[in-house]
Amino acid sequence: MYLKKSLSILLIFFLNIILSFPFSFPLHVTKLKNGLTVVLSEDHSFPVVTVLVAYKAGSINDPPGKWGTMYLLQHMMFQGSENIDSMEHLLYVNQAGGELNALIFEDRTFFYQTLPSNYLSLVLWLESDRMLSLRFSSYGFEELKARLLEDIKYKLENQPYLTTYFRFDQLIFPDPHYSHPVIGTEESVKRISLEDVKKCYYSCYAPNNAILIIVGDFEQEKTMHMVRKYFESIPKRKISSISFPEFIPEREIVKTYKNVFIPLPVIHLGYLIPLSVYSDYYPLKLLEYILLKGKSSRLLSRLIEKERLAFQLDGGIERKGNLLIFKIFVINNNILTMDRCLNIIISEIDKLKRKRISEKELQRIKNKFKADYYRKFSSTLEKAIFLANQIIDQKSIDSLNEELNNYMKVTSIDLMRVVNRYFLSKNRVILKIIPK
Amino acid sequence: MMGRDKILYLILLTLLFFSQIFSQEEFRKFPPSPEPFKEFRFPKEKNYKLANGLNISFFYRKNTPIITLCLLVSAGEIYSPKDLPGLATITAELLDNGTDVISSERIKEEIEYIGGRFSVKTEADYSIIYFSFLEEYINEALDILKKIIVEPSFPQKEVAKETRELFFKLKKKKLNPSFLGKERLFKVLFPEGHPYHNFFPKPDSLRKINRKKILEFYKTYYRPNNSSLIVIGDLNFRELIRKVSHYLNVWESREIPKILFPPVETHKGKIIYFVDSPSTQRPFICLGNLFFLTNKMDYFPLLVLNQILGGTTTSRLFMNLRETKEIAFSARSHLEFFKNCGVYILEAEVKPEAVKESIEECISELKMITNSRIPLLELEQAKYYLIGNFPIQLNKENGLINFLIKRFIVGLGEKKWNRYQHNIMSVDQEMVSSISKKYFVSPPAIVVVGSRKKILEPLLDFEIIEVYDTEGNLKYKIEKGIK
């Protein structure tokens, strides 16, 4: 039901929405003939504009065994297109005083730039050219590949805990297609050919698989005219759509490994939540705050501040297809107290099953969440990223106020209910990694 | 006839079709021209000074549900006694750790209850307190600020905890080549005894810090007449002043002891300062020297000069070291401003086999920028970057706050800052040329951070090399030709 409702948002043509937020956040959503979703949001606070192109494809679109192809493709997007030479994209943006970057995740890739608003047409020209006609030079490709191999080596040597995250994801999705590192591995990157990157470009980076988001100081009608000029003639392409497999947890998984690179022992703990009722997402998100967000959160204050068993604590909800994973990552102070640390985490979760959270704590959590929610709108770039994620996650953008209210309406009973419903031992994955 | 006409008609149609496609795609061949430049109007500022000497600067931001406060206290690391580096940092870090009647946990809960984010940062000259929260809790926020600034008790338990945490943080920093490089550079540029010589806290000196010293430091420097409060939000100015005054008027002013800045000169030596950091895989080089702004308006051409040299990834250093020669992973330059001087720094993360070449390239870039006239096009591009980037920086979270802090440190008047874009636009080739000769002419101090075993040998061609460990101890000195 939720899915249907959300999908309908993407089909809205010429939708104009003014939200009753404490700040102005007008939205104009439309879809071009070639399937490109366009979202415009005017904000005249500063004479700047952010243009973000989000492709609904990421590392899960890597060809089998050639992990890192989409990451290479993301970098190839700066190597020039039909009318723009290598590095020119960067030069054009930079000369205007603008900033640009790209982000890649498992199921999405964002290209974004923020410029003085009088350069809006320049960015549309740049983005449309690389969507239409990316250039594939074998020299540029080999150079990028060599840099990526160097990066992988450097990251693995300098971020000792990085491999433990991959190991944990492999426990949830044993098929490496869904759990390999976004940047690939040394062996897999060596196998990637220019042809592989090209295939991914044509099957993933198409207008009918993309969202164009423009936030900032512009005039809607004029901008829509420019968007049509630069983007509407880009032909639709056949999309290879890959999604995470359905997942139903059946039994608890507990594994222990040794690792030579990590200086301190770590625990990864996850609860796998096949989300059938979307409204449960709201209390689950607040649980993230109760347990992990802020110095007063239960696990942080207990494990780091009071008992000093842990050196670092992190985590939160991650979404992979229909599966939510409530992840907790702890770097322990020493190996002897590792089990005690794990027991405390589980006992804190069990406590939430038995005892309702006080109204004061709930209000604190809600206020913290609300302030963080507002902070997502603090710049044109933050707003653009927020909108891209909302649309790809099939969440509503037509009533952000209502969405915030959904979090604010969560009661202590809702929280108790979701913990009892989803935080079961059969849904649990525990990975302990100790230094060798 | 009909058949031939039909064929001709079809050919014409086809030609028309292709020409339409061609003309449709014609616009893709060249970049569109930008629209007229929109000058950015700096947000209007309102100022007030409380009876106790606290300066308040207010910026109105319409429809902002979050209020941001920033308190600058002239209590940075240069004010730590010489034998107690780190005292200023620990004092600032401990501010939100309880009062005589409220525990550290309780204060943290109170901050989170109002959707607050609280953080502190201690730099050379200032300790900076950032505090943002939901606008409906302005009274609660000011009450918390009062507890943090006026009533901190620095409980012994929290002092021990914070000292231990800072110890580990500093130990971790000692693995960071960029930190090690900058620490050595400042030791070289400022002589022993100068406040800036030693403003990086050392893990081992933390042991000497105790609650008594912290209280003394707090009572000396955390005074309203030594601080400035910046407020940004959708608030009524008068109402704000009334509220701030209500909560902070009990904060007592006191005379602040002056510290002496002994005269320093720009660096002139020919020594390579090598920090032996065995765990560093990508060697880090930094070259820098002091400058003294004799005219505050020189700030603007200096910004342009830095932009040309290494401000971004299209500047000379990056284009030369990374893109053309492919000997560095990153390369940039930046300017740091302090109360009575500035430091320019060129830095790069380089390939192990190319340390010497990278140093030579940096020196050559410095010479080129001081000896040759900047091409007009390059100058204009640098100016356009700075002008265009200005509102982009302000548009970011804390962008305005960070800009105001910079304004405060450099000390230019409000009017000159508010004409930032105009002042950058006025910079010409002559100004950049004279600025580079005025400030960038002495040879820089050169610091290299890396593993001695892997990268020292090619550097033996330099006249003198001093090798230090990561704790700052001089291990030995190598002079060319002397074994």
Interface residues (C-beta under 8 A of the other chain):
Chain A: P22 F23 S24 S45 F46 P47 V48 E82 N83 M87 L90 L91 Y92 N94 Q95 A96 G97 G98 E99 T114 L115 P116 S117 N118 Y119 L120 S121 L122 W125 L126 S128 D129 L132 Y154 E157 N158 D217 K229 Y230 S233 G294 K295 S296 S301 E305 K360 Q363 R364 N367 K368 K370 A371 D372 Y374 R375 S378 S379 T380 L381 E382
Chain B: Q24 E25 F27 R28 K29 F30 P31 P32 P34 E35 P36 F37 K38 F40 R61 N63 T64 P65 I66 E105 K108 E109 E112 Y113 I114 G115 G116 R117 S132 F133 L134 Y137 Q281 R282 T312 T313 T314 E323 Q381 Y384 Y385 L386 I387 G388 N389 F390 P391 I392 L394 N395 K396 E397 G399
